[in-house]
Amino acid sequence: MKNLTIIFLISVSILSCDKTKRTDFKKIILTDFTKKKIDTLIPHKNKTYYSYYIKVKGEINDSVKIKRKDHYDIILIGNIDTLINGDYYGNEKIIWVFDPFKATKGELEIEYGL
Amino acid sequence: MQNKIYKSLTIGILFFGIMAFFNACQDDEIQQNNQQEHIGANPNQVSLDFFKSTTKIQNIDTFAKQGLNQTQNGYLARNSNTAYELSDFYIDTDVINQYILNDQGDLSFSFKIHFLDDNYIPEENYNLVIQKDINDQWTASIYLLIENTDTNSDDYFSSIERIYHSNDLPAGVLGRSGSGFTLMCGDTYTFNCQGCTGACDLCSICVSVTVTCEMIYISEPEEHNNNSLTDPSFNYNGGGGGGSSNTADYLDDLKDECIADIASELGLSAEETDCLSDNSSFSEACGLSNDISNYLADNQISSNPNGGLGFLMNSPETEEIATAVVNAICDNNESNSLILFEQDYKSRMSVSEKQIFESMSRFNQLGYLANAQKATWKSEELFPNSLRNGKGDAFRHAYWNALNVILLGDNLAESLATAHEDQPPTYTYSYKETQMDLFNNEVGRSKHSWFSDGFSSLTNSILNSITNGELRYLSHLQGGGSSGLATYQSQLIPTN
C-alpha cells in the first residue's frame, strides 16, 4: 500500500507538471499490441495550421486500426509505410486512437502532427 | 490502532496528491479567468439570434453604420495622419459577448470588428458595443483598444479610446462641417479595465465619463479622398479607367530586386549587374524573366491594364501574393515559407489535383500555393472561430477561388479547386463538407471582378457575399458551436 501511494504521488507530480500537454506533434514507437492507445494533439494558440498528418512505418503480424476520433477507421496490414493527411485549420483537438485489432506482434513507428 | 493511523495517513496522502494534481493543472484556466475578469459582471457568449430577439435589431451591420454616415459623413479621424472610413468595417458575429450590467438586468453586447483596410495596425483592436442609453434606446459605440507593447507592464492595453458613439460626435470629428469658433465638448473616460484582454466590453460598469467643454477654433477639414485609405506607396487608382502600366512596372521592380539578390550573392560589380539585367541569361540564372513574360501573356495583363486583373495586381492583397511568389522563385531554398508550405500542401493534394499542379508553370504553381496560404491567413484573421464548416470556411474557399481565377484563369481555377475536393470520405457526413466547399468555390470564382463590381477590395467583395447570404455554411455542427464536424442534422444554409 505504501509503495502504491508513493508511485501514485510520483505519477501525479510527473503528469501534472507535463509541459508537453499542449503539443501539435508526437512520435511514438508501438510495440505493445495488447491494449488500445489514445493520444490527443492540441494546437498551439496563435499558430497557423493547414493540415494534419500521420506517418506509419513498420511491420506487424496482422492488422491494426488507426482512427481519428469521429472519423472512419484506417486499417493497416503487414508491412506498412504510409502517410495519411488532410485539411486542418487549428480549430479543434485531434484525438488519435491506435487499436491493435488483430495484430499481436511487431513494431510500428508512428509520427503524427498538425 | 496502528492500522487506523496508517489508513488515515494513506487517505491523507492520497487526498493531498489529488489536490496537487488539480492545482498543478490549472495554469491555463487561471489565466483564462483573469482574461475574462469584468467588474460587476461576467461575459456570456450568445448567438446572433439571441441578440436579434433581445434587441430587435435585425441587421447589426445597418444599425451600427447608419448613424456613422448621417453624423460624420462616414469618416472619423483615427489619428492625426490617417483616417478610416467607418462604413468600411466588418462585424464578426461569430462571437458575441453579452454582459449583464446591473441588477435591473440591463444588457450590453460586444462584437469584435475588423477594419477592411490593408494598412491596418496589428496592435489596434476594435470593439463594437451595443447597449441602451438613458432613453432606453439601443446605441452603438466603437472603442479602439491598443495592445501594450511594453513587456514590463501588466496592462494588456496601453490605451482605450471611445472613437464613436451613435448619440454624439467624437471629439476628433466635431466641427468638420465648417471652420470657425465652436463649442467643443470633450469626454474624458476613466477606464477600470486595466489588465483585461479584450473580454471587457467597455460598458458603463467599467467606464466613467467626465465631460468638459471649451470654445475652440476649427479649421476647414481637408477634402476626403479615397487614396488616403490605401498605402500611398502603392499608387492605387480607384477612379475607374486610367490604369497605367503599374503592373508591368511592379513586376519589373521585382525582377530588379531579384537581379540585385543574385548580384549580391555572386559579388558582382555594378557594371556586371547592369550587364546581367540586359542579358537573356537572366532567365537561366533566376528562372523569373520567362515566367513573368509568360504570365503576362497568359493573363493579357499588358494588353488589358484596366481590367480586373490589372487593378488587382495593384491591390495590397495581391501584391503580397506576387511578392511571395517571386521571392520563392528567387530564393529557391527550403527555408522559404512558401516552399515549406508547398511540401505540406502537396502531401495532401488529391491525385487529380496533383496531376494538374505538376503540369503548371512554376510561377503558376507558386501562385496557386500563395493563394491558398493567403486565404487561410485572411479567414483566420476575420473568422477565427468558424474555420471548419462555418462562415470562416465559406470565406476561405470563396476568397481562394477568386484569387485563383485572377491569377490562373477561370478554367484552371475550377479544375484545381474541384480536383482538391476529390478525396475519399473521412467520416459519415464528410460529403456535406464537400458540397459546401464546391458551392462556395463556385461563388468565389464569380467574384474575381471585384473592382468592376464596385468593391474596394476582393476581401470586401467576399464579405459582402457573406452578408448577402450568397455563400453557404453548415448548420448543427458537432459540439453546437460555429466550427466543427458535420452531423446528420447539418444542412447547407445561407451565410446571412
Boltz contact constraints between the chains, C-beta under 6 A:
constraints:
  - contact:
      token1: [A, 5]
      token2: [B, 10]
      max_distance: 6.0
  - contact:
      token1: [A, 5]
      token2: [B, 13]
      max_distance: 6.0
  - contact:
      token1: [A, 8]
      token2: [B, 17]
      max_distance: 6.0
  - contact:
      token1: [A, 9]
      token2: [B, 17]
      max_distance: 6.0
  - contact:
      token1: [A, 12]
      token2: [B, 17]
      max_distance: 6.0
  - contact:
      token1: [A, 12]
      token2: [B, 21]
      max_distance: 6.0
  - contact:
      token1: [A, 16]
      token2: [B, 21]
      max_distance: 6.0
  - contact:
      token1: [A, 16]
      token2: [B, 24]
      max_distance: 6.0
  - contact:
      token1: [A, 16]
      token2: [B, 25]
      max_distance: 6.0
  - contact:
      token1: [A, 17]
      token2: [B, 24]
      max_distance: 6.0
  - contact:
      token1: [A, 50]
      token2: [B, 344]
      max_distance: 6.0
  - contact:
      token1: [A, 51]
      token2: [B, 344]
      max_distance: 6.0
  - contact:
      token1: [A, 51]
      token2: [B, 348]
      max_distance: 6.0
  - contact:
      token1: [A, 70]
      token2: [B, 427]
      max_distance: 6.0
  - contact:
      token1: [A, 70]
      token2: [B, 485]
      max_distance: 6.0
  - contact:
      token1: [A, 71]
      token2: [B, 426]
      max_distance: 6.0
  - contact:
      token1: [A, 71]
      token2: [B, 427]
      max_distance: 6.0
  - contact:
      token1: [A, 72]
      token2: [B, 426]
      max_distance: 6.0
  - contact:
      token1: [A, 72]
      token2: [B, 427]
      max_distance: 6.0
  - contact:
      token1: [A, 85]
      token2: [B, 347]
      max_distance: 6.0
  - contact:
      token1: [A, 85]
      token2: [B, 348]
      max_distance: 6.0
  - contact:
      token1: [A, 86]
      token2: [B, 348]
      max_distance: 6.0
  - contact:
      token1: [A, 89]
      token2: [B, 387]
      max_distance: 6.0
  - contact:
      token1: [A, 91]
      token2: [B, 387]
      max_distance: 6.0
  - contact:
      token1: [A, 91]
      token2: [B, 388]
      max_distance: 6.0
  - contact:
      token1: [A, 91]
      token2: [B, 483]
      max_distance: 6.0
